[in-house]
Amino acid sequence: SALAARTASVPLAVRERREKQLGLTPGPGETDATPDGLSPSDLARYKRHKALGTLPKSEDGKVQSPKEWIQRRDARRSRIRGFRTIRRTVPTKEDPDVTKTVQEVDVVGQPVYLPNIIFRLVRNHTPEGQDYNPFEATFRVPPSVTKTDIRSYLFAVYGVKTTYIRTDLYYGRSKPRGLSNRKMRSTYKRAVVGLVHPFYYPHRMEDMPQEERDKREDFIEQQYFVKEAHKMFAQNRFRSAATSARGDQSKQWKFDEGSVKGRGKILKEVARRRQLKEQMVTDLVGQWQKTR
């Protein structure tokens, strides 16, 4: 499943190139990787190193197999930056004349606590008719964050191991002239991260049964006071509008919670009251006819 998730996240340009060169067209839930876990690009890179004779050797002195090579590369990529492993020769406790080799971790970089970057977890893009991919997670990160930073941040802070990272940059819209006070979307980077262990995003409230949805909405309201925040925002907005329109008389203005705001809502309320009035007239005429 993890290999199928990696294949599904391959960029469209790479997919088209592989289809032209290799004829690989994996469908949903399929993978183009080898049994050892090598993608077509990894397999071509392994063959090139093997032909050049630049492959490292394993412990038994033989050339590394594709599985050993990919495991060594993934371990190197997923290492924590700022540390290095040092081999030292120390005497044993039983016999001081006999030495043994031990590995120790030495801190090279400077540790940074409480990073000032925000990783926002969002839902994966799931095409219609396909299942949700639990071996992927999508984040919105600052544009200055690199793939190395993402891998180290997720592992050091949350203990999440990653298998691959794909990033793309989304540019925010420029402000049009005359609308300087309008809030525009800022530029951000999207990072699609491959996961070793599956992660299922919580269900959307639209997909929940009505009973669970009501409980969820009550919980959110108790924790974050969403309705109260919307009410205060509307009150402050109309108070500022009254201040600019009425001047000193705005102190006598009171916020009507039942008032309707916006042209669309006003027309909808007018139609609703007209329909209610017509219904009352129809009922009254029916009563008169029964009385006669």
C-alpha positions as CSV (number, residue, x, y, z in Angstrom):
1,S,0.0,0.0,0.0
2,A,2.9,2.4,0.8
3,L,4.5,1.7,-2.6
4,A,1.1,2.3,-4.3
5,A,0.8,5.6,-2.4
6,R,4.2,6.7,-3.6
7,T,3.3,5.8,-7.2
8,A,0.1,7.7,-7.0
9,S,1.9,10.8,-5.8
10,V,4.4,10.9,-8.7
11,P,4.1,14.3,-10.6
12,L,2.2,14.2,-13.9
13,A,5.3,15.1,-16.0
14,V,7.3,12.1,-14.5
15,R,4.3,9.8,-15.1
16,E,4.1,10.9,-18.8
17,R,7.8,10.4,-19.3
18,R,7.8,6.9,-17.8
19,E,4.8,6.0,-20.0
20,K,6.7,7.1,-23.1
21,Q,10.0,5.5,-22.2
22,L,9.0,2.4,-20.2
23,G,5.3,2.0,-21.1
24,L,4.4,2.0,-17.4
25,T,0.7,2.9,-16.8
26,P,-0.2,1.7,-13.2
27,G,-3.8,2.1,-12.3
28,P,-5.3,3.1,-8.9
29,G,-3.9,1.0,-6.1
30,E,-1.1,-0.3,-8.3
31,T,2.6,0.4,-8.1
32,D,5.5,0.6,-10.7
33,A,8.1,-0.3,-8.1
34,T,10.2,-3.5,-8.1
35,P,9.7,-6.2,-5.4
36,D,12.7,-4.6,-3.5
37,G,10.9,-1.2,-3.4
38,L,12.9,0.6,-6.1
39,S,11.0,3.1,-8.3
40,P,11.9,3.2,-12.0
41,S,14.2,6.2,-11.3
42,D,15.9,4.4,-8.4
43,L,16.4,1.3,-10.5
44,A,18.0,3.3,-13.3
45,R,20.3,5.0,-10.8
46,Y,21.3,1.7,-9.2
47,K,22.1,0.2,-12.6
48,R,24.2,3.2,-13.6
49,H,26.2,3.0,-10.3
50,K,26.7,-0.7,-10.8
51,A,27.9,-0.2,-14.4
52,L,30.4,2.5,-13.2
53,G,31.5,0.4,-10.3
54,T,30.7,3.1,-7.7
55,L,28.4,0.9,-5.6
56,P,29.5,0.5,-2.0
57,K,30.2,-3.0,-0.7
58,S,28.2,-4.8,2.0
59,E,29.7,-6.4,5.1
60,D,30.6,-9.7,3.3
61,G,32.6,-7.8,0.7
62,K,30.1,-8.2,-2.1
63,V,28.4,-5.5,-4.1
64,Q,25.3,-4.3,-2.5
65,S,22.0,-5.7,-3.7
66,P,19.2,-3.4,-4.8
67,K,17.4,-3.9,-1.4
68,E,20.5,-3.1,0.6
69,W,21.3,-0.1,-1.6
70,I,17.8,1.4,-1.2
71,Q,17.8,0.8,2.6
72,R,21.1,2.5,3.0
73,R,20.0,5.5,0.9
74,D,16.7,5.9,2.8
75,A,18.5,5.6,6.2
76,R,20.9,8.3,5.1
77,R,18.1,10.6,3.9
78,S,16.0,10.2,7.0
79,R,18.8,10.8,9.5
80,I,18.5,13.7,11.9
81,R,20.7,16.6,10.9
82,G,23.1,18.0,13.5
83,F,24.3,14.6,14.7
84,R,27.1,12.2,13.6
85,T,28.1,8.7,14.6
86,I,31.6,8.2,15.8
87,R,33.4,4.9,16.4
88,R,35.7,4.8,19.3
89,T,38.0,2.1,20.7
90,V,37.6,1.6,24.5
91,P,38.9,-1.0,26.9
92,T,36.5,-3.7,28.2
93,K,35.5,-4.0,31.8
94,E,36.6,-7.6,32.1
95,D,40.1,-7.1,30.7
96,P,41.6,-3.6,30.3
97,D,44.1,-4.9,27.8
98,V,41.3,-6.0,25.5
99,T,39.6,-3.2,23.5
100,K,36.3,-3.0,21.7
101,T,34.8,-0.6,19.2
102,V,31.7,1.3,20.3
103,Q,29.5,3.8,18.5
104,E,28.7,7.1,20.1
105,V,26.5,10.0,18.9
106,D,28.2,13.3,18.7
107,V,26.3,16.6,18.5
108,V,27.6,18.7,15.6
109,G,24.9,21.3,15.0
110,Q,23.3,23.7,17.5
111,P,19.9,22.5,18.8
112,V,17.0,24.9,18.1
113,Y,14.0,24.7,20.5
114,L,10.4,25.9,19.7
115,P,10.8,26.6,16.0
116,N,8.9,29.6,14.7
117,I,7.4,27.8,11.7
118,I,3.9,26.5,11.3
119,F,3.0,23.2,9.8
120,R,-0.7,23.1,8.9
121,L,-2.1,19.6,8.3
122,V,-4.8,19.5,5.6
123,R,-6.7,16.7,3.9
124,N,-5.2,14.9,1.0
125,H,-6.6,15.5,-2.4
126,T,-8.7,12.4,-3.2
127,P,-10.1,12.1,-6.8
128,E,-13.7,11.2,-7.0
129,G,-14.3,7.5,-6.9
130,Q,-11.0,6.7,-5.2
131,D,-10.3,5.7,-1.6
132,Y,-8.6,8.0,0.9
133,N,-4.8,7.3,0.9
134,P,-3.7,6.7,4.5
135,F,0.0,6.5,3.6
136,E,0.1,10.2,2.7
137,A,-0.2,13.4,4.7
138,T,-0.5,16.9,3.2
139,F,0.9,20.0,5.0
140,R,1.0,23.7,4.3
141,V,4.4,25.1,5.2
142,P,6.2,28.4,4.7
143,P,7.9,28.8,1.3
144,S,11.3,28.9,2.9
145,V,11.1,25.4,4.4
146,T,13.0,22.7,2.5
147,K,12.4,19.0,2.2
148,T,15.3,18.4,4.6
149,D,13.7,20.7,7.1
150,I,10.3,18.9,6.8
151,R,11.8,15.5,7.3
152,S,13.8,16.6,10.3
153,Y,11.0,18.6,11.8
154,L,8.4,15.8,11.6
155,F,10.8,13.2,13.0
156,A,12.4,15.3,15.8
157,V,9.2,16.9,17.0
158,Y,6.5,14.3,16.4
159,G,8.5,11.1,15.8
160,V,7.0,10.7,12.3
161,K,9.1,8.8,9.8
162,T,8.8,9.7,6.1
163,T,9.5,7.8,3.0
164,Y,9.2,10.6,0.4
165,I,8.4,14.3,0.2
166,R,6.9,16.1,-2.8
167,T,6.6,19.9,-2.6
168,D,5.0,22.5,-4.8
169,L,4.6,26.3,-4.4
170,Y,1.3,28.2,-4.5
171,Y,1.6,31.9,-5.1
172,G,-0.9,34.3,-3.5
173,R,-2.9,36.7,-5.6
174,S,-1.6,40.2,-6.0
175,K,-3.7,43.0,-4.6
176,P,-5.7,44.9,-7.2
177,R,-5.6,48.6,-7.2
178,G,-8.0,50.4,-5.0
179,L,-8.5,47.4,-2.7
180,S,-5.6,47.8,-0.4
181,N,-7.7,46.8,2.7
182,R,-8.8,43.5,1.1
183,K,-7.1,40.5,2.7
184,M,-5.5,38.4,0.0
185,R,-4.3,34.8,0.2
186,S,-0.6,34.5,1.1
187,T,2.0,32.4,-0.7
188,Y,2.5,28.9,0.8
189,K,4.2,25.6,0.0
190,R,2.3,22.4,-0.1
191,A,4.2,19.3,1.1
192,V,2.9,15.8,0.3
193,V,4.7,13.4,2.7
194,G,4.8,9.6,2.5
195,L,4.3,7.9,5.8
196,V,5.6,4.6,7.1
197,H,2.6,4.0,9.3
198,P,-0.9,4.8,8.0
199,F,-2.8,7.8,9.3
200,Y,-6.5,8.3,8.9
201,Y,-7.8,11.9,8.9
202,P,-10.9,12.4,11.1
203,H,-14.2,12.2,9.2
204,R,-15.7,15.4,7.9
205,M,-18.9,16.6,9.6
206,E,-20.7,16.4,6.3
207,D,-20.0,12.7,6.2
208,M,-21.1,12.0,9.8
209,P,-24.5,10.8,10.9
210,Q,-26.8,13.5,12.2
211,E,-26.3,12.4,15.9
212,E,-22.5,12.3,15.7
213,R,-22.6,15.6,13.8
214,D,-24.6,17.3,16.5
215,K,-22.3,16.0,19.2
216,R,-19.2,17.3,17.3
217,E,-20.8,20.7,16.7
218,D,-21.6,21.0,20.5
219,F,-18.1,20.0,21.4
220,I,-16.6,22.6,19.0
221,E,-19.0,25.3,20.4
222,Q,-18.1,24.5,24.0
223,Q,-14.3,24.6,23.3
224,Y,-14.0,27.5,20.8
225,F,-17.3,29.5,21.1
226,V,-17.7,29.8,17.3
227,K,-21.2,31.3,17.4
228,E,-20.3,33.8,20.0
229,A,-17.2,34.9,18.0
230,H,-19.4,35.4,14.9
231,K,-21.9,37.3,16.9
232,M,-19.2,39.6,18.3
233,F,-17.6,40.1,14.9
234,A,-21.0,41.1,13.4
235,Q,-21.7,43.4,16.3
236,N,-18.3,45.2,15.9
237,R,-18.7,45.5,12.2
238,F,-22.1,47.1,12.4
239,R,-21.0,49.3,15.2
240,S,-18.1,50.7,13.2
241,A,-20.5,51.2,10.2
242,A,-22.9,53.1,12.5
243,T,-20.1,55.2,13.9
244,S,-19.0,56.3,10.4
245,A,-22.6,57.0,9.3
246,R,-24.2,58.6,12.3
247,G,-21.3,60.2,14.1
248,D,-22.1,61.2,17.7
249,Q,-25.6,59.5,17.5
250,S,-23.9,56.1,17.2
251,K,-23.8,55.9,21.0
252,Q,-27.6,55.5,21.1
253,W,-27.4,52.6,18.5
254,K,-28.0,49.1,19.8
255,F,-27.2,45.9,18.0
256,D,-30.3,43.9,17.0
257,E,-29.4,40.3,17.1
258,G,-32.5,39.3,15.0
259,S,-31.7,41.8,12.2
260,V,-30.9,40.6,8.7
261,K,-27.6,41.7,7.1
262,G,-26.7,41.6,3.4
263,R,-28.7,42.2,0.3
264,G,-29.2,38.5,-0.5
265,K,-30.4,37.7,3.0
266,I,-32.8,40.8,3.0
267,L,-34.4,39.6,-0.2
268,K,-34.7,36.1,1.2
269,E,-36.4,37.5,4.3
270,V,-38.8,39.6,2.3
271,A,-39.8,36.6,0.2
272,R,-40.3,34.5,3.4
273,R,-42.5,37.1,5.0
274,R,-44.5,37.6,1.8
275,Q,-45.1,33.8,1.7
276,L,-46.1,33.8,5.3
277,K,-48.6,36.7,4.7
278,E,-50.1,34.9,1.8
279,Q,-50.5,31.7,3.8
280,M,-52.2,33.7,6.6
281,V,-54.7,35.2,4.1
282,T,-55.4,31.8,2.6
283,D,-56.1,30.3,6.0
284,L,-58.4,33.2,6.9
285,V,-60.4,32.9,3.7
286,G,-60.8,29.2,4.3
287,Q,-62.1,29.8,7.8
288,W,-64.6,32.4,6.4
289,Q,-65.8,29.9,3.8
290,K,-66.4,27.2,6.5
291,T,-68.3,29.7,8.6
292,R,-70.6,30.6,5.8
